[in-house]
């Protein structure tokens, strides 16, 4: 079982079908498979063997897609790293992953030269650069490919249990954890999500988030499994995003909440321009009810929501179920299981909040070289999410909050999401993030950060009063409101609530 052979298969049976669009480049499956084969053979010529780790430090580009599937074909393990990493953090992950080769571009020459002495396991000829023939004596990616043949690599036996990648978590404290996904797991991403999204070989998927994050595989794998078309954008811009959907007749898109909000507020937003869409999948963080309703009013019958963990569990709210269960994040796909456990480890009943736990065909074998952390995350075969939720009488999951985001005020559990749902109803508010801040009497108390549609549309004291007049309980009242130009976000566009919260806890030991 080698998921790289998906491209060999499509190249044979769907050779002229458009596989990938990136900027002004358009490759059929036949053309893309040849490029993947050239890189596979170039890596073999450099001595890369089955099981060796190939790290990438690249923005969205065709080269990164080629690397994913070329390493798969030869049984190497890809380690996608964020382009935001620098210095010590980058060296740490490269050592932890046992990286044997780095593929990057010229913008990282100085960074890598500085940390190279800390990476004795990586030979000089295994630093590959994608945008030049030679840089400081390093090898050029395209020159290596040009010298290689385009035949299918053979003689490498790969099973479903062989690792495909190591994805590092964006850990908030301590060392990020390397999450291992096998070929069988990535195949299950393809089959499970293709079915969930009603994807066909004629579907056209568009992706604007950074593909170094696991969320990218949630739409990439079903697209390539189906032999459909994958449009990769360098980055997200709401105006050009809408233009591309209209021009290319895109059918499936996956977005984080901030991108949904940006689209709805884009000057060229038009339901007519987006009529080709069959799926708008929201993931990464809960999308507030107000924004769901606005999206569904303009584009009915297209909204899906996914809740999931890179470690290996998901639920999907289907577009048909959205009407009856708009606040739910859906149900587990076929072959997945879910349970909600209380603090004693006992299963809760409908409506009772507990920790969301799950299992299924995408469950990781473990964290790379960290059996101690794996044992804490997977107990008796169940992945413990660290997220709080409940199921209704029909078994649909409702996400309450992350355990680490929950505010304990005077011994009472306060869920930030409940307050955020109120805050975003104010007509001046664009986005909201609620978090706990220190309080002498109660331990901690809620505070709200917001961005506005228009500067100075409302003052912080006015908004604070407005919120506190509408929350259901006294313990949900916010102590203050801070108005920000924008929220800090990671490369995937997800709001970094911990960065907003950090100044209020500095010096108090809170992480």
C-alpha positions in Angstrom: 0.0 0.0 0.0 1.8 3.1 -1.3 -0.3 6.2 -1.6 2.2 7.7 -4.0 0.9 5.2 -6.6 -2.4 7.1 -6.7 -0.6 9.4 -9.1 0.7 6.4 -11.2 -2.9 5.1 -11.4 -4.4 8.4 -12.4 -1.6 9.1 -14.9 -2.5 5.8 -16.6 -6.3 5.9 -16.5 -6.9 9.7 -16.4 -3.7 11.1 -18.1 -5.2 14.2 -19.5 -7.4 15.2 -16.5 -6.2 18.4 -14.9 -4.4 17.5 -11.6 -3.0 20.7 -10.2 -3.2 24.4 -10.8 -0.6 26.7 -9.1 -0.4 30.3 -10.2 0.2 30.1 -14.0 1.1 26.4 -14.0 -1.4 23.7 -14.9 -0.4 20.0 -14.9 -2.4 17.0 -16.0 -2.0 13.8 -14.0 0.3 12.4 -16.6 2.6 15.5 -16.4 2.5 15.6 -12.6 3.3 11.9 -12.3 6.4 12.4 -14.5 7.6 15.2 -12.2 7.0 13.1 -9.1 8.9 10.2 -10.7 11.9 12.4 -11.6 12.2 13.7 -8.0 11.8 10.1 -6.6 14.7 8.9 -8.8 16.7 12.0 -7.9 16.3 11.3 -4.2 17.3 7.7 -4.7 20.4 8.8 -6.6 21.4 10.9 -3.6 21.1 7.8 -1.4 17.8 8.5 0.3 16.5 5.2 1.5 13.2 3.9 2.8 12.5 5.3 6.3 14.9 8.2 6.0 13.4 11.6 6.9 13.2 14.5 4.3 12.4 17.8 5.9 10.8 20.7 3.9 10.9 24.4 4.8 8.8 25.8 2.0 5.8 28.0 1.4 3.0 26.8 -0.8 4.5 25.7 -4.1 4.4 22.9 -6.7 7.7 21.7 -5.4 6.2 21.0 -2.0 3.4 18.9 -3.5 6.0 16.9 -5.6 8.1 16.2 -2.5 5.1 14.8 -0.6 4.4 12.2 -3.2 8.0 11.5 -4.4 9.0 10.6 -0.8 5.9 8.4 -0.6 6.8 6.5 -3.7 10.3 5.6 -2.3 9.2 5.0 1.3 11.0 8.1 2.7 9.2 10.1 5.4 8.4 13.7 4.8 8.7 16.2 7.7 7.0 19.5 6.7 8.2 22.4 8.8 6.7 25.9 9.1 8.5 28.7 7.3 8.1 30.7 10.5 10.6 28.6 12.3 14.0 30.1 13.0 17.3 29.3 14.7 17.2 27.1 17.7 13.5 26.0 17.2 14.3 24.8 13.7 17.5 23.0 14.7 15.6 21.3 17.5 12.9 19.9 15.2 15.4 18.8 12.6 17.4 16.9 15.2 14.3 15.4 16.9 13.0 14.1 13.6 16.3 12.6 12.6 16.2 14.5 9.4 18.6 13.3 6.7 17.8 15.9 4.0 16.4 19.4 3.9 14.6 20.9 0.9 14.1 24.6 1.1 14.6 27.9 -0.8 17.2 30.6 -0.9 15.5 32.7 1.8 16.7 30.2 4.4 20.4 30.0 3.4 21.5 32.2 6.2 19.3 30.5 8.8 20.6 27.1 7.8 24.2 28.2 7.6 23.9 29.4 11.2 22.5 26.2 12.6 24.4 23.8 10.3 27.1 23.0 12.9 24.2 21.7 15.2 23.1 19.3 12.4 26.1 17.0 11.9 23.8 14.1 10.7 22.9 16.1 7.5 25.6 16.0 4.8 26.4 19.1 2.8 25.0 17.5 -0.4 21.7 16.9 1.3 20.8 20.5 1.5 18.6 21.1 -1.6 17.3 24.5 -2.8 14.3 24.9 -5.0 15.0 28.3 -6.6 18.5 28.2 -7.8 20.9 25.8 -9.6 23.6 26.3 -6.9 23.6 28.4 -3.7 26.8 28.5 -1.7 27.7 25.2 -3.2 24.4 23.6 -2.2 22.5 21.5 -4.8 19.7 22.8 -6.9 16.3 21.0 -6.9 15.4 21.4 -10.5 18.9 20.5 -11.8 18.7 17.3 -9.8 15.3 16.5 -11.3 16.5 17.3 -14.8 19.3 14.7 -14.5 16.9 12.0 -13.3 14.7 9.7 -15.4 10.9 9.7 -15.2 10.4 6.0 -14.8 8.3 4.6 -11.9 10.7 3.8 -9.1 10.4 0.1 -8.3 11.8 -2.5 -5.9 10.7 -0.7 -2.8 8.1 -2.6 -0.8 5.8 -0.4 1.3 3.0 -1.5 3.6 0.2 0.5 5.1 2.0 0.6 8.4 5.0 2.4 7.0 5.2 6.0 8.0 4.4 8.7 5.4 5.0 11.8 7.5 5.9 13.4 10.8 3.7 16.4 11.5 4.9 18.6 14.4 2.2 20.1 16.6 2.2 23.9 17.2 2.7 23.2 20.9 2.0 26.2 23.2 4.5 25.1 25.8 7.6 22.9 25.7 8.6 20.8 22.8 6.3 20.3 19.9 5.2 16.7 19.4 5.9 14.8 16.2 2.7 13.1 15.1 3.3 10.1 12.8 0.9 9.3 10.0 1.2 6.1 8.0 0.3 5.4 4.4 -2.8 3.6 5.6 -3.8 6.6 7.6 -3.4 8.9 4.7 -5.4 6.5 2.5 -8.2 6.6 5.1 -8.1 10.4 4.9 -8.8 10.0 1.2 -11.6 7.5 1.4 -13.3 8.9 4.5 -13.3 12.5 3.4 -14.1 11.9 -0.3 -17.3 10.1 0.9 -18.1 12.8 3.5 -17.8 15.7 1.0 -19.6 13.9 -1.9 -16.4 14.3 -3.9 -16.1 12.9 -7.5 -13.3 12.7 -10.1 -14.9 15.8 -11.6 -14.6 17.9 -8.4 -12.4 20.9 -8.3 -10.9 21.7 -4.8 -9.2 24.9 -3.9 -6.8 25.3 -1.0 -5.4 28.6 0.3 -3.9 27.6 3.7 -0.3 26.5 4.3 0.0 22.9 3.2 2.6 22.2 5.9 -0.2 21.8 8.4 -2.2 18.6 8.8 -5.5 20.4 7.9 -4.3 20.6 4.3 -4.6 16.8 4.0 -8.3 17.0 5.0 -9.1 18.2 1.4 -5.8 17.3 -0.4 -6.1 13.5 0.2 -9.7 13.1 -1.0 -9.0 15.2 -4.0 -6.0 13.1 -5.1 -7.7 9.9 -4.1 -10.6 10.7 -6.4 -8.4 11.9 -9.3 -10.0 15.3 -9.1 -8.4 18.8 -9.6 -6.5 20.5 -6.8 -5.9 24.3 -7.0 -3.2 25.5 -4.6 -3.0 29.2 -3.9 0.2 30.8 -2.5 -1.8 32.4 0.3 -5.3 33.6 1.2 -6.6 36.9 -0.1 -10.4 37.2 0.0 -10.8 39.1 -3.2 -8.6 36.8 -5.3 -10.1 33.8 -3.6 -13.6 34.7 -4.8 -12.3 35.6 -8.2 -10.6 32.2 -8.6 -13.7 30.3 -7.5 -15.7 32.0 -10.1 -13.1 31.7 -12.9 -12.2 28.0 -12.2 -15.7 26.8 -11.2 -14.4 25.5 -7.9 -16.7 23.0 -6.2 -15.0 22.3 -2.8 -13.3 24.7 -0.5 -12.0 24.4 3.1 -11.6 27.5 5.2 -10.9 28.5 8.8 -13.4 30.9 10.5 -11.3 34.0 9.9 -11.3 33.3 6.2 -15.1 32.8 6.2 -15.5 36.2 7.8 -13.0 37.8 5.4 -14.9 36.4 2.4 -18.3 37.6 3.7 -16.8 41.1 4.1 -14.9 41.2 0.9 -15.9 44.0 -1.5 -16.4 41.5 -4.3 -18.4 39.0 -2.3 -21.3 37.8 -4.4 -23.4 34.6 -4.1 -23.5 34.6 -7.9 -19.7 34.4 -8.1 -19.7 31.4 -5.8 -22.6 29.4 -7.3 -20.3 26.6 -8.4 -19.5 25.7 -4.8 -20.9 22.4 -3.5 -19.0 22.4 -0.2 -17.8 25.1 2.1 -16.0 23.3 4.9 -15.2 25.2 8.1 -12.5 23.8 10.5 -9.7 24.7 12.8 -11.9 26.5 15.4 -15.7 26.9 16.0 -17.4 29.2 13.5 -19.9 31.4 15.5 -23.6 30.9 14.8 -24.0 34.5 13.4 -21.4 33.8 10.6 -22.9 30.4 9.8 -26.3 31.9 9.4 -25.0 34.6 7.1 -23.1 32.2 5.0 -26.0 29.8 4.7 -28.4 32.7 3.8 -26.2 33.7 0.9 -25.2 30.1 -0.1 -27.7 27.6 1.2 -27.1 23.9 1.3 -23.3 24.0 1.1 -22.0 24.4 4.7 -20.1 21.6 6.4 -18.1 21.8 9.6 -15.3 19.5 10.8 -14.0 19.0 14.2 -10.8 17.0 14.5 -7.3 16.4 15.9 -4.1 15.8 14.0 -3.6 12.8 16.3 -6.5 11.1 14.6 -10.1 11.7 15.2 -12.8 13.7 13.5 -16.5 14.4 13.3 -18.2 16.0 10.3 -21.4 18.0 10.2 -23.0 17.3 6.9 -24.6 20.0 4.8 -28.0 18.3 5.0 -27.8 18.0 8.8 -26.8 21.6 9.3 -30.4 22.8 9.1 -31.5 20.7 12.0 -28.2 20.8 14.0 -26.6 24.2 13.2 -24.6 24.3 16.5 -23.3 20.8 16.2 -20.0 19.7 14.8 -21.6 16.5 13.5 -21.0 12.8 13.9 -18.0 10.5 13.4 -17.7 9.2 9.8 -18.2 5.4 9.2 -15.6 3.2 11.0 -15.0 5.9 13.6 -16.2 5.7 17.2 -16.7 8.5 19.8 -17.4 8.6 23.5 -17.7 11.4 26.1 -16.0 10.7 29.4 -16.4 12.5 32.8 -13.5 13.1 35.2 -13.8 9.6 36.6 -13.4 8.1 33.1 -17.1 7.1 32.9 -19.3 7.6 29.9 -21.7 10.6 30.2 -25.3 10.7 29.1 -26.8 13.1 26.5 -26.4 16.7 27.4 -23.6 16.0 29.9 -20.3 17.8 29.3 -17.1 15.7 29.4 -13.9 15.0 27.5 -14.3 14.1 23.8 -12.5 10.8 23.1 -12.4 8.9 19.8 -10.8 6.2 17.7 -10.9 5.2 14.0 -8.8 4.5 10.9 -6.8 7.7 11.1 -5.6 7.3 14.7 -1.8 7.9 14.9 0.5 5.0 15.9 2.0 7.5 18.3 4.2 10.6 18.8 7.6 10.2 17.2 10.1 8.8 19.8 7.7 9.7 22.7 6.0 6.6 24.0 5.5 8.4 27.3 3.3 11.1 25.7 1.6 8.6 23.5 0.4 6.6 26.5 -1.1 9.8 28.0 -2.9 10.6 24.8 -4.2 7.1 23.8 -5.7 5.2 26.7 -7.2 1.7 26.1 -7.2 2.6 22.3 -9.1 5.9 22.8 -7.6 9.2 21.8 -8.3 11.7 24.6 -8.7 15.1 22.9 -8.5 17.6 25.8 -11.6 19.1 24.4 -14.9 19.4 26.2 -18.3 18.6 24.6 -21.5 16.7 24.8 -23.8 14.7 22.5 -27.5 15.1 22.1 -30.1 12.4 22.0 -29.3 11.7 18.3 -25.6 11.4 19.0 -24.5 14.7 17.4 -21.5 16.3 19.0 -21.5 19.8 20.5 -18.2 21.4 21.2 -18.1 23.3 24.4 -14.5 24.4 24.6 -10.9 23.3 25.0 -10.0 22.2 28.6 -7.1 24.6 28.5 -9.3 27.5 27.5 -11.9 26.9 30.1 -12.0 29.7 32.7 -12.5 28.7 36.4 -14.0 31.7 38.1 -14.8 31.3 41.8 -15.0 27.5 41.3 -17.4 27.8 38.4 -16.5 26.5 34.9 -16.9 29.3 32.4 -16.8 28.4 28.7 -15.4 31.3 26.5 -17.3 30.1 23.4 -20.6 30.8 25.1 -19.6 34.4 25.7 -18.1 34.8 22.2 -21.4 33.8 20.7 -22.9 36.8 22.4 -20.1 39.2 21.6 -20.2 38.6 17.8 -23.9 39.5 17.7 -22.9 43.2 18.2 -23.2 44.8 14.7 -19.8 46.5 15.1 -17.9 43.4 16.0 -16.0 41.4 13.3 -14.3 38.7 15.5 -14.2 37.9 19.2 -11.9 36.0 21.5 -12.7 35.5 25.1 -10.2 34.3 27.7 -9.5 34.4 31.4 -7.4 37.0 33.2 -6.2 37.1 36.8 -8.7 38.2 39.5 -7.8 38.6 43.2 -11.1 37.3 44.5 -12.3 34.8 41.8 -8.9 33.5 40.6 -9.7 34.4 37.0 -12.5 36.2 35.2 -13.5 36.6 31.5 -12.1 39.2 29.3 -13.0 39.9 25.6 -10.7 40.9 22.7 -12.4 42.0 19.5 -11.8 43.3 16.0 -14.3 45.7 14.5 -15.7 46.2 11.0 -15.0 49.9 11.2 -12.5 51.7 13.5 -14.1 53.6 16.4 -17.5 52.0 15.7 -17.9 51.3 19.4 -15.8 52.0 22.4 -14.5 49.3 24.7 -16.6 50.5 27.8 -19.7 50.6 25.6 -19.1 47.1 24.3 -18.3 45.8 27.8 -21.7 47.1 29.0 -23.5 45.7 26.0 -22.1 42.3 26.5 -22.7 42.1 30.2 -26.4 43.1 29.7 -26.9 40.1 27.5 -24.9 37.2 29.0 -27.0 34.6 30.8 -25.1 34.4 34.1 -23.2 36.8 36.3 -20.0 34.7 36.1 -20.1 35.2 32.3 -19.7 39.0 32.6 -16.5 40.3 31.1 -14.2 42.4 33.2 -13.0 44.4 30.3 -12.8 44.6 26.5 -9.7 45.2 24.4 -10.1 46.4 20.8 -7.4 45.2 18.4 -6.7 46.0 14.8 -6.3 42.3 14.1 -5.7 39.0 16.0 -2.4 37.2 16.0 -2.7 34.1 13.7 -0.6 31.2 12.7 0.2 30.4 9.0 -3.0 28.4 8.7 -5.0 31.5 9.7 -6.1 30.3 13.1 -6.4 32.8 15.9 -3.7 32.5 18.5 -5.7 33.1 21.6 -2.7 32.3 23.8 -0.8 35.3 22.3 -3.7 37.6 23.0 -3.9 36.3 26.6 -0.2 36.3 27.3 0.4 40.0 28.4 -2.3 39.6 31.1 -0.5 36.6 32.7 3.1 37.6 32.3 5.0 37.0 35.5 2.3 34.8 37.0 3.4 31.5 35.6 0.4 30.9 33.3 1.1 29.3 30.0 
